[in-house]
């Protein structure tokens, strides 16, 4: 594992993280076009993120520590998944950490965390 | 000192601890705080003996005891396979015994001292099963194991349902034992030599070998909970005290896997591919069945029992795949599948024990086994909740914990099946891989339900606010098992190296434990590789960096507030997603698998009641007709017994006449 490979890995990660909201923006655009609406700009998800960083966070009174940690875990697993898949650069040092099955496992970890949170966050009294 | 002598010393030590329990059977402090922790220490010793037998340079050692029948003394043998299962037994028992030290309370059926005796006899018999080297000692240890665990299951013997569950367990254990006994009878092949050394030597004819394999599959399958002999598991596990459930599910089921491996690979030297195909199809059915049934359970220990059935399905499908590969001479892939089976045995021993013990803590804290009356326990029992979370993630097969490693290895083994030179199997096995993937995915679903309903959300009953925390011994026991789950997930190359001597002796090949210390690449680095450590470090690193970054960027104003009630203010905790509700989609999709008794209230009912009972079709299709058939037969025979003396005299007279005619 040399410095160049690590630099490639970091570059790929940054590109993936930067592009991910834009990809969401593109999907939103396509959906809007299909519904005969005027589409939001491509960078709208990035703007939303910036706005959310200004606002206060509201947390349910009885939300558990698991609930608070969930966004971090989701972000962490998705970043690791992005690091595993060679997309922009090839021959990354992280690629060896997992094959396709392990990648599904990483997604499953995120999914498991995601499914154990929402029922009470949506409704009922207090978060999980 | 030879390792077998050390092991014998440890086994005798367990028996002595058990007997010591009878000195002061009602003194909980003595039995709990002294004898059970000592038993845990001995278990660590057993694990170390097993670990020693797994060293690459270790040779099988044998020992003949001056006990047993006049012409058939007890033979013991410690090789790599026995060593691995001793390691499993010791590692899991160390945690379970520590937990049990703080778990048992007075006034629950059997007195603590007697329980201690049954418990340690159970442990000793399991250790003897895996080192027995003749059919006689094996059967003695096997039956001791069945009987001692029967008494442990019926600890609360004053409750009729528990006696019934115990009877069912004992019945199926005996059907299995008869099958195993017949299997050994076939294996001796007319030589009347009952040592395993004698059985290992000559080759049986293909027909008889197949009979022996099928008998072994039925016999050991009955113990392991293979379909259709799984019915005892969901009855016995909820009935038994939690440490006993943990021991039975985590360790005892694995002795059946040991037995099948011993007979198939060591004594019979695998001969036919269809043995593997039979085991594989049965196992995949079992796995899917267990996962689907676990998804609709509302009793937490029953749910875990069905989950054990599912995991046994995974293990046996790996064994079946190994048999198929071995019979086609694909030794490396057979080693891969066999490694997956063995590692999943060890993993399941750790995480299933952990989860059963966690249900024990919950049961003691709340007195509830019903998922519908639990919830929100993460606030009252943070330790148990955190450790159980490790267990649920591991059993759901999520990286970077240990459950993922074995499932990954097994899926890799499935990916290599196109190399089998047999078109029928090549057609069949992708279906199997799909079934396995579905099973694993459903297991993840089941565990979200298990953890979410018990520990997350809001308490569904007011009484749960008084749930008391677990004791420190319970936490140590749980912590030990959770540590094992994490360690084996992050360093899978350790356990891959440990099973290498076994696969080398059974299928004469071993997988490559890894390119280096960081990742494993069992077959070839360019085929597939995995590194739990890198994944963990990656996720933890990103989470840490994000946390620090958000701290820096964000102003940090967090409001704690009542969640929005969607405009409906009269909400109660009972309106949360229930266990039934969570399992409902699965119940609808797999509706044909269940026999459902549902009672729906009428819309005008002022006090509506909803109830649903989900039963196993096999129970009604197979077991009840069998039972009624046996009863009818018995009734038919009972006609002979008229109860009148004259008739009985007539029988004797007629027998005498018949004999005279026969002789003359």
Interface residues (C-beta under 8 A of the other chain):
Chain A: X53 X54 X56 X57 X58 X59 X60 X61 X62 X64 X65 X66 X69 X72 X73 X75 X76 X77 X79 X80 X83 X94 X96 X97 X98 X99 X101 X102 X105 X106 X108 X109 X111 X112 X115 X116 X119 X120 X121 X123 X124 X125 X126 X127 X128
Chain B: X376 X378 X379 X389 X393 X396 X397 X398 X399 X404 X408 X411 X412 X441 X444 X447 X448 X451 X452 X456 X457 X458 X515 X519 X525 X528 X529 X530 X531 X534 X535 X538 X539 X540 X542 X543 X546 X547 X553 X554 X555 X557 X558 X559 X560 X561 X562 X563 X565 X566 X571 X572 X573 X575 X576 X577
